[in-house]
Structure formats: structure tokens, C-alpha cells
């Protein structure tokens, strides 16, 4: 029983402060990926100009016209 208690006490060889650091780095990476695609719709808006000029019943925001 003493051996099991010692094994449970040292279950991880990584210090405890590393887990929040890794999580913060991961979320910072996801934030960078999101930030890098912030203006994709504006860069490609010339490709969709033809669909905006035709009457489709949907405005440029995707809402139906009344």
C-alpha cells in the first residue's frame, strides 16, 4: 500500500504550472489562426459581385428580403 501511495503522489513528471502554460499557448495559437482569417470575405468579394447584383431574395448579409 505504501508503494501505491508513493506512485499516486508522483503520477506526473511534469510540474503543475506547465499545464496552464500549454493551455494558454494553445488558445493563443487558436486566436492567431482566427485573427489571420479576419478579412477573407473582403479579399474575395470581387468573385461574388455578380451574385449581389441579381435579385435573389437574400441581401448581402444572408437575410431574406421582405
C-alpha positions as MATLAB code, in Angstrom:
seq = 'XXXXXXXXXXXXXXXXXXXXXXXXXXXXXXXXXXXXXXXXXXXXXXXXXXXXXXXXXXXXXXXXXX';
ca = [
       0.000    0.000    0.000;
       2.858    2.354    0.715;
       4.257    1.806   -2.768;
       0.878    2.628   -4.357;
       0.564    5.792   -2.288;
       4.006    6.941   -3.397;
       3.205    6.183   -7.040;
      -0.033    8.168   -6.874;
       1.777   11.088   -5.292;
       4.247   11.323   -8.203;
       1.926   10.395  -11.063;
       3.219   13.102  -13.397;
       6.811   14.057  -14.020;
       5.714   17.466  -15.373;
       5.461   20.386  -12.918;
       1.912   21.582  -12.315;
       2.440   25.082  -13.735;
       3.213   23.646  -17.194;
      -0.412   22.611  -17.862;
      -1.839   26.186  -17.770;
       1.120   27.423  -19.826;
       0.447   24.825  -22.522;
      -3.282   25.629  -22.481;
      -2.587   29.373  -22.784;
      -0.196   28.757  -25.682;
      -2.799   26.576  -27.408;
      -5.534   29.219  -27.066;
      -3.111   31.919  -28.236;
      -2.425   29.783  -31.317;
      -6.161   29.408  -31.969;
      -6.581   33.165  -31.548;
      -3.815   33.792  -34.083;
      -5.455   31.441  -36.591;
      -8.793   33.199  -36.126;
      -7.145   36.622  -36.450;
      -5.338   35.620  -39.639;
      -8.654   34.869  -41.415;
     -10.386   38.085  -40.297;
     -10.784   39.633  -43.754;
     -11.061   36.669  -46.102;
     -14.558   37.671  -47.221;
     -13.378   41.148  -48.184;
     -10.398   39.827  -50.136;
     -12.645   37.616  -52.255;
     -15.655   39.915  -52.563;
     -14.959   40.619  -56.254;
     -15.727   36.979  -57.065;
     -19.211   37.299  -55.618;
     -20.101   40.710  -57.040;
     -22.263   39.113  -59.751;
     -24.456   37.357  -57.224;
     -25.069   40.597  -55.326;
     -26.371   42.446  -58.388;
     -29.013   39.814  -59.233;
     -32.245   39.749  -57.349;
     -32.089   36.578  -55.262;
     -34.378   37.452  -52.371;
     -31.425   37.475  -49.998;
     -29.439   40.569  -49.010;
     -25.655   40.696  -48.661;
     -25.876   39.538  -45.031;
     -27.823   36.378  -45.846;
     -31.177   37.634  -44.585;
     -34.317   37.197  -46.665;
     -35.816   40.341  -48.103;
     -39.377   41.189  -47.234;
];
